[in-house]
Amino acid sequence: MPFTVAIVGRPNVGKSTLFNRLTRKRAAIVDDTPGVTRDWREGKAQLMNLAFRVLDTAGLDDAKVSSLGERIQAQTRSAIENADAVVFLIDAREGLTPHDREAARLLRKTEKPVLLAANKCDTSVGIASLDEAFALGFGEPIALSATHGTGLDALYDALLPFAPDDAISKNDDEAPREKRLTIAITGRPNAGKSTLLNRLLGKDRSITGPEAGITRDAVAADWEWQGRAMRLVDTAGLRRKSRVSEDLEKLSVADALAEIGMAEVVILVIDALAPFETQDLQIADLIEREGRAMVIAVNKWDLVENKVKTLRTLKSRIDELLPQWRGVAMVALSALAGDGIERLIPAVIAQYDIWNKRVATHRLNQWLEAALERHSPPAPKGRRIRIKYMTQARARPPTFAIFANQAGELPADYARYLINGLRDTFGFQGVPIRMRIKAQVNPYVKAGAKRGDSRKPDKRVKRPAGKPKR
């Protein structure tokens, strides 16, 4: 019997979409209508070098009381019994529901390893609701998007400890194949993105020319650099939204945006002769919102006359125009002539490592104590904000959770002070940093009392007016 993984969860969380993604086929019907899947479906899945049998199940829904509903649920339970591991899928956009909690209760009764996965994490709304999933008791959730294929590397890492040796393909005695690093190349039209792709690959993989907008579909190519597997994606040029009018270009832009969201590192190509125009800044802001790592490639460097002065000016303008990218790697190169190309991929890997970095909680709180002593939090409305502790909730991008007594009152400039301190102390230069401020639960507040009211309940019995003390 091959290594078997069952995908379970309440209806309409994306189980069939994930099943199709893992099997690389449109074998399961996908629709917005809940309850499409009834019988559990099986298929052969390949996730990097891990081969396994995957089961698509009907939604776990205790509200079904009909005879058919009971049989459907019995099929799902049978699939769980036949599985070696269970992927418990929830919808990150909707957050936890009573059905999610009931499904978690049923899964805890099984003796199967359960991996919690939060689907539809392709928006900031989905990412923001991940913290709720910790309450299910299955550890840190795997953030993924079955539709776009993001987060599958984290799913691979989670499945690997439970997989038998015969499920992992190896070449003789070599170690499992390294995960492929996905790099998207983006920028304004005619900045030299396709030329850069061709230069890295050493062949004409993408059409190039002086005309802007030649690339329409994203061009992907597998590549290896010093033994490391990579996937390079050349995207269509991104113009200002007001200038995008044709339906075909709208599809190309949507495709490019999707590739940026699926990449791990994005190379932003800018023109050295017209650097940091408004659209360059907007693209950099988009990459920051997506939470990707970034390297700026200043192309057409062979056409610059005063290189030393221009480089110094560009570095100062990055700090001025892109403060959220302070310390980002910048590589001056010529994709056409090949100058400076050898410095690009090492910079990409360095930013990727920073993007994946984690800091131990005790080190963070030692730093936090010193940071609070140097610059204490403000006291809005006369009440001092007391920051208790912090922890790193996740990486990719680095995300930190701070627990305070007045979470909603912490000013944005003080949060920036903490973020800049994290960059300088722990080496998070050039990657987006997320910070979530969380309120601590006050045990003295009655159920249903207004949040922030820390007064203890008054248990004293008041005497009637005019009645003397005894």
N, C-alpha and C positions, 0 to 999 in steps of 0.2 A: 504494500500500500504506500503510495507516494505521500510526501509531506502535504497535509491538507489544511487549508485556512478557510474559515467561514466568515463571511461579512454579514453582520447582524445590526439591527437598529430599528427604530420606529419607522413608519412609512414615510416615503418622500424625503429622505435625507441624502440620497445619492448613491445608494448601494449598487444599483445596476450600472450607473455611470462608472463607478470605481471598478466594477467587474469587467466592463468593456475595456477600460484603460489597462488593466492588468493582463487581460487575454489578448489585447490588441485587435479585438474584433467587435463588431456591433452585434454581438450574439444575444444580448438581453434588450428587451424593449424598454426604452426610456421615455417617460412622459411626466408632465407635471401632476397628473392625476394620481393621488395616493392609492396604493394597493394594486398596482398593475401586476407585480410579481406575485405568483401564488405558489407553484411548485418551486423547490429550490433547484437552481441550475448550476451545473459544474463545468469547468473549463480548465485548460492548461494555461498556467501563468508563468511568465518569465520576468523577473525583476532583477536586472543586472545579471549576476551569475547565479542567482537563486531560482531554481525551478520548483514549482509546487502546483498542487491542485487547489483551485479556488471555488468556493461555493457561494452563489448569490441566493439569498434567502428572502422570504416575505417579511414584511415589517412586523416587529413585535408590538402588538396592540392589544392590551387587555380589555379594550372596549368591545371587541368582537365577541358576540354571544351566540351568533347563529351556528348552525351545524357546519356550514362551510367554513366559517371563521375558525371554529375549533379545529377543523382538519388542517387548515392552513397553518395554524400555530403549532400543531403537532409536527408538521413537515419541518418547520423552522427548528423546533427542538431536536428533531432527528438529525438535522444537518449539524447542529452544534455537537451532538454526541459523536458524530463521525469525523469531527475536526480535531486536529492536533493543537491549533491555536485559533483564537477568535479575535477578529477586528471589530470592535464596537464603534459604530459610526454615529456621530451626532451632527446636527446642523449648526454650525458656528454662527450663522446669521440670526437664527431665531433664538439662540441661547437654550438653556436647559428647560425642558418641559416635564410635566408629571409623568408622561409616558417614558421619557428618557430615564427618569429615576426608577420607575418600575422595571424597565428593561435591565438596568444596572443591578437591581435587587435580584432578579432572576439569574443573571450571569454570575453573580457572586456565589450562588449556590452550586454552580458547576465546579469541577476540578480542572477546568481548562485555563491555560494562560490567556488573559484578556488584555488586548492592546487597545487603548482608547484613542480614537482618531476623530478630529474635528474637521468636517468637510466644509467646502465653500469659504475657505480662508483666503479668497482672492480679493477681498475688500478690507478696508480699515474697520468696518463694522464687525466683520467676522473675527479679525485679529483681537479686537478689543474685548470680545466676550469669552476668550479662551480661559480666563481665570476662573469662571464659574465651573468649568469642567473638573477642576480639582476636587470639588465637593462629591463627585461620584466615587472617589476612593480608588481609582485605577492609576494614579500617578500623573505625570505630565502628559497632556494630550499631544498627539501628533498633528500638527497643523498641515493640512493639505487641501488641494483643489483637484477633485477627480476630473472636472471638465478640462482644466488647463494642464494637468499632469504635474503640478508642483507638489513638493513634499514627499514624493515617492522615495527619495533617498533616505529620509528619516524613517519611513515605513520599513525600508530594507534593513536599516540598522536595528530596528526593534524586533523584526522577525528572525534575524540571523541567529541569536542565541538559542532559539527553540528548534532550528532546522537541523536535521541529521546530516552527517557528512556527505551522504550520497545525493543530497539535494543541491549541494554546492559544486558547481562544475570547476574542475581544476585541470591545469596542464601539467601532468606528471605530479611532481611534488611542489609545484609553485603555489604561492599564496593566492587567495581569491583576487579576481581582477579589481583594480582600483575604480572607484566611482568616477564617472565622467563629469568633468567640470563644465558647466554650461556658461558660455560667454556671449553676450549680445553686443553687437556693434551698432550704435545709433548716432544720430546727429541730424543737422539740417541737410536738405538736398544739396548735392554737389560738394560735400565736405571731404569726400574721399573714402567713404566707408567701404565700398566694393573694392576699390584699389587696395585698401588695407587688408581685406580678407584674402584677396588673391596673393598678396605679398607674403602673408603668413603661411598660406597653404603651399606656396611655390608653384602655383598653376592658375590658369584663368578659370576659376569656378563661377565667378559672377561677371556679368556684362558690365563694362565700364565705358565712359565716354564723357565728353564735355557737357552733354545735355543733362539738365537736372531732372530727377524723377525717373531714371531708367529702371531702377529696382522697384518692383511692385510686390511680388510675393517674397516673403522672407526666405533667404537662401541659407540652408543649414549644411554643415559639413563636419564630419568626424575627423579629428586630428589628434596627433600625438606629439607632445613636446617633452623631450628628455625623459621618455618613458611614461609620461603622465597623459592619460586619456582626456581629451577635451572635445567639446562640441561648440563650434563657432557658428554664430547666426548673424548674417548680414540683413539688416532691416531696411524698409523703405524710409526715405527722408521725411522728417516731420516738419511740416510748415505750420504757420499760424492757423488756428482753427477757422478764422474768417476767410482764409484763402483756399480752404479745402471745399470744393464745390461739387466735383464729379463723384458719382457713386463709386466708381472703381477706385479712386484715390481714397475715399472714405474707408473702403474695405482694406486697402493697403495700410492705412494708418491704424485701423483697428487691429490688424495682424501684427504690426510693429509693436503696438502697446501691449498686446498679449505676450509677445516674445520677451519684452522687457520684464514683465511680471513673472515669467517662468525662469528667467536667467538668475544666476547666482552673482555674477559680476557683469557690470555693464561698462563698455568702453564708449565714452562720449567723445566723438571726433569733432573737433572744432577747426575752423580755418584760421591759420596763423596770420593771414592778411586781413581778416575781419573777425577778430576773436570776441567772444562774449557778447554777441548780439542778444537782443531780447529773447529770441527763440532758444538760444543756447541755455540761457538762464532758466527758461520755463521747462526745458527738457531735464536739466539738472534737478529742478524742484520736483518734477514727476518721478525721477529715479529715487529721490529721497522719500517721497510719499510711499512708493512701493517697497521701501526698505531694502533695496539692493546695495551691494558694494559697488564702487565706481572708481574708474581710472580715467583721467582726462588725457586724450591724445591730441596734441597740437600738431596738426598735419600741415603739409606744404612748407616745412621748416627750411627747406633748401632755397626758398624764394625770399626769406627774411635777410635783410642786409646787416643790421646791427643786432646780432643774436644775443649778446650778453645783456644789453639794455632791454631788449624786448622780453627776455625771459624773466628779468627782475620785475618788469612792469606787470607781466601776466600773473606772477605769484602774489604780488600785492593786490591785484584786482580780484583774485580768488577770495582772499580774506575779506575784502570789502563787499563784493557782490554776492558771495556764497558763504555767509558765516556758518550756515548749517553743515558745510563741507570743510570746515577748518582742518588743514593738514592733509587734504586729499592728494593722492599721488598724481603728478602731472609729468608726461613724457613728451618731449619735443621730437618729432620724427618727420620723415618724408616717406610716405607709402609708395610713391612712384619710384624714387631713387633707392629706397631701402635704408636710408640713414636713420639711426636710432631705433630701428625695429627690435634689436636684441635686448633693449631695456624694457620693452612693453610687457611681455609675459611675466618676467620676474616681479614687476610691479603689480600685475593682476593677482598673482598667487599670494603676494604679501598682503594685499587688501582682503583677499578671500580668507586668509588665516585670521586677520583681525576681526572680520565679520563673524567668524565662528568662535571667537575667544569667550571664555568664561572666567569669572573671578569668584574665588571662594567667599562665602558670606562673612566669615570672620575678618577677612582683609577689607571688605567693603565697609563694615561697621567701624573698624579702626580708623579708616580714612574719613568716614562720615563724622565721627566724634571730633576729629581735628578740624574738619571743614565747618562744623557748627560753632566751634570755639572761635575760629577766625572771623566768621560772619554769621551771626545768629539770625534765625528767621524773624520776620516782622511780627507785629502784634496788631492785626486788624481788629478794629472795634474794641481795643483795649485788652484783648485776650491773646496771649503769646501762643504761637504755633509751636507745638512740641513734636519734633520728629523723633520717633522711637528707634526705628531700625530700618534697614533696607536689605534687599536681596536681589540677585539677578534671576529674573523669572525665566528667561530664555535667551538664546543666541539667534543669529541669522534673522534680523539684526539684533544687536545687544539690547535687551529690554530689562529695565530695573523697576522694582516695586518699592515704594517708600510708604511707610505706615506712620500716620500723623493723627493728631487729635482733631484738626480742622482741615480735612483733605481739600475741600473746595475753596479754601481761602489762600492757599499758597500762591503767591504772585508768579507770573511767567518769568520775570527777570531772575527770581531766586532759583527757579527750576533750571534756567540757563546757566546760572552760576554753578550749580551742582553738575550739570552735564559737561560743562567745560572742565571742571575739576576731574571728572571721570576720564575724559579724553587725555588730559595731561599726565595724570597719575598712573593710569593703567594701559596707556598706549592705544586708545581707541580712535586715533587720528584717521580722518577720511572715511568714516562709515556712519550711517545714521544711528542715532541712539534714541530709544524710546524710554520714557519715564512715566510711570503710572503712580499717582498719589492715591493712597487708600486710607480710608478712615478706620480707626480701631473701634471695635464694638465696646460700648460702655455697659458694664454689667449692672449699673444702678438705674439705667433707663428702663421704665416700664414698657411692656409690649404695647406697641402702637403709639408711644410717645414721640414727640417731634425730635428728629435727629439733631444732635448737637446740644440737647438739653441734658447736662451732666448732673443736675441736682438730684440728690437722694430723695426717695419718697418720704413725705412727712407723716410719721406714724403717731405724732403727739395728738392727744385729745384736747380740744379747745374747751375751756370753761365758758358757760353762759355769762353774758355781760352782767356785772354787778354781783356775781356770786363770790363770796370771799374764799380765800384758801383755807384748807383744813390744816 
